[in-house]
Amino acid sequence: MAETCAVIPVYDHGRTAGRVVQAARAADLDVVLVDDGSRPECGQALDAIAAADNRVHLLRHGSNQGKGAAVQTGLRKAAALGYRNALQIDADGQHSLADIPRFVAESRANPGAVVCGRPVFGDDAPRARIYGRRLTNFWVSVHTWSRDIPDAMCGFRMYPLAATVPLLDKAGLGRRMDFDIEILVRLFWLGVPMRWLPTVIAYPPDGRSHFRMRLDNYLIARAHTVLFFGMLARAPALAARKLGLARSRWRAA
């Protein structure tokens, strides 16, 4: 069995999910699809995708629980199936599917690291999204005492499951759009190495976003509050790490 799979959360993206699955399979990745309470027409499309390929595993939530919950379900399933790494990628077609082999290659070259997408936005990116990301990335720099996480919201990333899955139950992570931020900060706190790959993010005119402005902004703000107090508890360790890195750089110079 391959050591890497793709985890694809789906909520009413039956029209684009097939193309994403096809790209993952073309990169020789097995796929864990998580239907997060989609409408029947999307569910039927996912049934057809899974029935056509025995290397596509389809899981279902009885009702919509949020993207973070769907990703967590997929990561747990990937670990239970024996995979070592899982590529998280959205089903809506915003991520650059041509970059999947790059993420796989980077993960193989850096085992144990999280390989994260560093988004490159075009003119089609909503300004509100850009400004929101800047604010989140500022707070992430506070939580980590560093600028080592240039973007915490891009959901195109490869997780080492041995480090990631234990966090899912231990930390009680967010279940919607707050998940991507929180899991990355907590992996940083654990000292898990991170690699960053630039990747183009597209916003097609007919694309559907499930970002709920009030709810998701509230949950993200709450996650930042929890992470801030978590940072305070870890401040001595973060300071020691920062000092150690500064000494290493000074000696190398």
C-alpha positions in Angstrom: 0.0 0.0 0.0 1.2 3.5 -0.7 2.4 5.5 2.3 0.6 8.7 1.3 -3.1 9.5 0.6 -5.2 12.5 -0.1 -7.9 13.7 2.3 -10.6 15.6 0.5 -13.4 17.2 2.5 -16.6 17.7 0.4 -19.7 19.8 1.1 -21.8 20.3 -2.0 -18.9 20.3 -4.4 -20.0 17.3 -6.5 -19.3 19.1 -9.7 -15.6 19.7 -8.9 -14.8 16.9 -6.6 -14.3 14.4 -9.4 -11.6 16.5 -11.0 -9.7 16.9 -7.7 -9.9 13.1 -7.1 -8.7 12.4 -10.6 -5.7 14.7 -10.0 -4.8 13.0 -6.8 -5.1 9.5 -8.4 -2.9 10.7 -11.3 -0.2 11.4 -8.7 -0.6 7.8 -7.5 -2.3 8.9 -4.3 -5.1 6.9 -2.7 -8.0 9.1 -1.7 -10.1 9.5 1.5 -13.2 11.4 0.5 -15.3 12.8 3.4 -18.9 13.8 2.5 -19.7 16.4 5.2 -23.5 16.2 5.0 -23.8 17.2 1.3 -27.1 17.4 -0.6 -28.3 14.2 -2.3 -27.1 15.1 -5.8 -23.5 15.7 -4.5 -23.8 12.4 -2.5 -24.7 10.6 -5.6 -21.7 12.0 -7.5 -19.4 10.9 -4.7 -20.9 7.4 -4.7 -20.1 7.2 -8.4 -16.5 8.3 -7.9 -15.9 5.8 -5.1 -17.6 3.0 -7.0 -15.4 3.5 -10.0 -12.1 3.2 -8.1 -11.3 0.8 -5.2 -8.5 3.2 -4.0 -11.0 5.8 -3.2 -12.5 5.5 0.3 -15.7 7.4 1.0 -16.8 8.4 4.5 -20.0 10.3 5.4 -21.2 12.7 8.1 -24.9 12.4 8.7 -25.1 16.2 8.8 -22.8 19.1 8.0 -20.2 19.5 10.8 -17.7 21.8 9.2 -14.6 21.6 7.1 -12.3 21.0 10.1 -14.5 18.2 11.3 -14.4 16.6 7.9 -10.6 16.9 7.6 -10.2 15.4 11.1 -12.4 12.4 10.1 -10.3 11.9 7.0 -7.0 12.1 8.9 -8.1 9.6 11.5 -9.3 7.2 8.7 -6.0 7.7 6.8 -4.0 6.8 10.0 -6.3 3.8 10.6 -5.7 2.5 7.1 -1.9 2.6 7.7 -0.9 5.7 5.7 2.0 7.8 7.1 1.2 11.1 5.4 -2.0 12.7 4.2 -2.4 15.6 1.7 -5.3 17.9 2.6 -6.8 19.5 -0.5 -10.2 21.2 -1.0 -12.8 19.8 -3.3 -13.8 23.2 -4.7 -11.0 23.5 -7.3 -9.4 26.6 -5.8 -6.1 24.8 -5.2 -3.6 24.2 -8.1 -4.0 20.5 -8.8 -0.8 20.5 -10.9 1.1 21.2 -7.7 0.1 17.9 -6.1 3.3 16.0 -7.3 5.4 18.9 -5.8 3.9 18.4 -2.4 4.4 14.7 -2.6 8.0 15.0 -3.6 8.7 17.6 -0.9 7.2 15.4 1.7 9.3 12.4 0.6 12.4 14.6 0.7 11.5 15.9 4.2 9.9 13.0 6.1 8.2 14.1 9.3 7.7 17.7 8.1 4.4 19.4 7.4 4.5 20.6 3.8 2.4 23.8 3.5 1.0 25.8 0.7 2.1 29.4 0.6 -0.7 31.0 -1.5 -0.1 33.2 -4.5 -3.2 35.2 -5.2 -4.4 36.7 -8.4 -6.7 39.6 -9.2 -9.7 37.4 -8.6 -9.0 37.0 -4.9 -11.6 38.8 -2.7 -10.1 41.7 -0.9 -11.8 40.8 2.3 -10.1 37.4 2.2 -6.7 39.0 1.8 -7.1 41.4 4.7 -8.5 38.7 6.9 -5.5 36.5 6.2 -3.1 39.3 7.0 -4.8 39.8 10.4 -4.7 36.0 11.1 -1.0 35.8 10.1 -0.1 38.7 12.4 -1.7 36.8 15.3 0.0 33.6 14.3 3.3 35.4 14.5 2.4 36.4 18.0 1.4 32.8 19.0 4.7 31.4 17.7 7.1 34.2 18.4 8.2 34.0 14.8 7.3 34.5 11.2 8.0 30.9 10.4 4.3 30.4 9.4 3.8 32.9 6.5 0.2 31.7 5.9 -1.9 29.6 8.4 -5.2 29.5 6.4 -4.2 27.7 3.2 -5.9 24.2 3.3 -3.4 22.7 0.8 -0.9 20.9 2.9 0.7 17.5 3.7 0.5 16.2 7.2 2.8 13.6 8.9 0.1 11.6 10.6 2.2 10.3 13.5 2.5 13.9 14.8 -0.9 15.2 13.7 -3.4 12.6 14.6 -2.6 12.5 18.4 -3.4 16.3 18.5 -6.9 15.8 17.1 -8.2 14.4 20.4 -5.7 15.9 22.8 -6.2 19.5 21.8 -9.9 19.6 21.0 -9.3 21.4 17.7 -11.8 23.6 15.8 -14.3 22.0 13.5 -14.8 24.7 10.9 -12.4 27.2 9.2 -10.5 27.7 12.5 -9.0 24.2 12.2 -6.4 25.1 9.6 -5.0 27.8 11.8 -5.0 25.9 15.1 -3.5 22.7 13.9 -0.6 24.5 12.3 0.2 26.6 15.4 0.1 23.5 17.6 2.3 21.5 15.3 4.8 24.4 15.4 4.7 24.4 19.2 5.5 20.7 19.1 8.6 21.4 17.0 7.4 19.7 13.9 9.4 21.0 11.0 7.6 22.9 8.2 8.3 23.3 4.5 6.6 25.9 2.3 5.7 25.7 -1.3 4.3 28.6 -3.3 1.0 27.7 -4.9 -1.6 29.6 -6.9 -5.1 30.0 -5.4 -7.9 30.6 -7.9 -11.4 32.0 -7.2 -13.5 30.9 -10.2 -16.5 33.1 -10.9 -19.0 30.2 -10.4 -17.2 28.9 -7.3 -19.1 28.3 -4.1 -17.6 29.4 -0.7 -18.9 27.9 2.5 -17.2 30.5 4.6 -19.8 31.9 7.0 -18.8 35.5 7.7 -20.1 35.9 11.2 -19.8 32.4 12.5 -16.4 31.6 11.0 -14.9 35.0 12.0 -16.2 34.4 15.5 -14.7 30.9 15.7 -11.3 32.2 14.3 -11.3 35.0 16.8 -12.0 32.4 19.6 -9.2 30.2 18.3 -6.8 33.1 18.4 -7.8 33.8 22.0 -7.2 30.2 23.0 -3.9 30.1 21.1 -2.8 33.4 22.7 -3.2 32.0 26.2 -1.6 28.7 25.1 1.4 30.8 23.9 1.7 32.5 27.3 2.0 29.1 29.0 4.7 28.1 26.5 6.5 31.4 26.5 9.6 30.1 28.3 10.0 27.3 25.8 9.4 29.6 22.8 11.9 32.0 24.2 14.5 29.3 24.6 13.9 28.0 21.1 14.2 31.5 19.6 17.5 32.1 21.6 18.8 28.7 20.4 18.1 29.6 16.8 19.7 33.0 17.2 22.9 31.3 18.6 23.0 28.8 15.8 22.8 31.5 13.2 25.4 33.5 14.9 27.8 30.6 15.0 27.1 29.7 11.4 27.9 33.3 10.4 
